[in-house]
Amino acid sequence: MMNRNFNRRKKFIFFLPVAVLIAAVLGYVVMFLWNWILPEVAHAGKLNYWQALGLLVLCRLLFGNFNKGGGHNGFRERARGMRAKWDSMNEEERAKFKEEYKRRCGGWGHHRNKE
């Protein structure tokens, strides 16, 4: 049992600096790409390192996807579930769903005809 705890400590001592190094490199990559592309393309301000690191954390919180293996299985499962739900609806339920979507989203993401 003591040997097992010792191995965990060794792994943690190795993992901590590696995780810090990866976070530092990712922060610099985000800062470099942002400062290289967005000020010219989108007229956005430049980021410093800490802002880039904060942006990286914010994206992680909002979008996830730092999971092991880089898979998107959660998204695929939800998409399959939504597709199955849509397929099980009759035409009246689908029309009601579409109207509710338009009401809530205001047609966001859809081309609107201006007449």
N, C-alpha and C positions, 0 to 999 in steps of 0.2 A: 504494500500500500504506500509506503514511504517513497519507493522508487517511482511510482505513478505520479505522485504529487511533485516530485523533483522534475520529471519530464514536462509536466504542465508549466512549471515555473521557467524552465529552459525555453519552451516554446513561446511563452509570453515575453520573456526578455528579448528573444529574437524578433518577435512579431511587432512589438511596440516601435522600435526604431524604423523598421521597414514601413509600417503604416504611416508614421510621421513623414518619412521620405516620399512616399507615394502621394500623400496629401500636398506636400510642398511642391512637388513636380507638377501635379495637376493644377494647383493654383497658378503657377507660372505659365502653364500651357493655356489656361483660360484667359489670363491677363494678356499674353502675347497675341492670341487669336482675336480677342475683343479689340485690343488697341490697333491691330493690323487691319481688321476688316470693317468694324462697325462705325468708327468715326467718319470714314469716307462714304460708306454706303448709306448709313442710316442717320448720319449727323449726330451720333451719340457721343457723349463725353468719354474721355479715357478713364481706365480703371487703374487703381494701384493694386498691389499684391493682396492686401487684406480685403479689399472690395471684391476682387476676383475669387478669393477663397470663400467669402460670404455668399457670392453668387453661386458657387459650386455647391455649397451646403443647401442653399435655398432650392436649387434645381433638384437636389437629391430628395429634399423633403416633399417637393411638389410632384415630382415625376418618378421618384424611386429609381429602380434599375441599377443599383450597385449590388444586386444579389449575386450569389455564387453562380458561376457558370454563365452569367450574362443572358440567361434565357428570359423569354417574355411569356412564360406559361400562364401567369396570372391574367394577363391581358387576353390571351387566346381563350382561356377558360371563360372569362366574362363575355367575350365576343360570341363564343359558341352558345352560352346561356341566353344572350340577348337574341341571337338568331333563332334559337329554338322557341323562345317566347313569341317572336314575330311570326314564325311559321305556324304557331298554334292559334293565332288570332284569326277571327273571321274578318270580312271586309269592313263591317261596321266598327269593330274594335280598332282596326288599323286606321280608319278615317278619324276616329276619336283621338287616337294616339297622335296622329299627325297634327291635328288641330291644337292639342295640348302642347306639343313641341313648338309649334309656331307661336302660340301665346307666350310660352315661357322664354323662348330664345329669340323671338322677333325675326325669324328667318335668318339668323346669324349663320354665316357660312354658305348661304345660298344666294345666287344671283337674283337681284330684284329688277324687274322691268320698270323703267321710269316712263310713264306716259303723260 
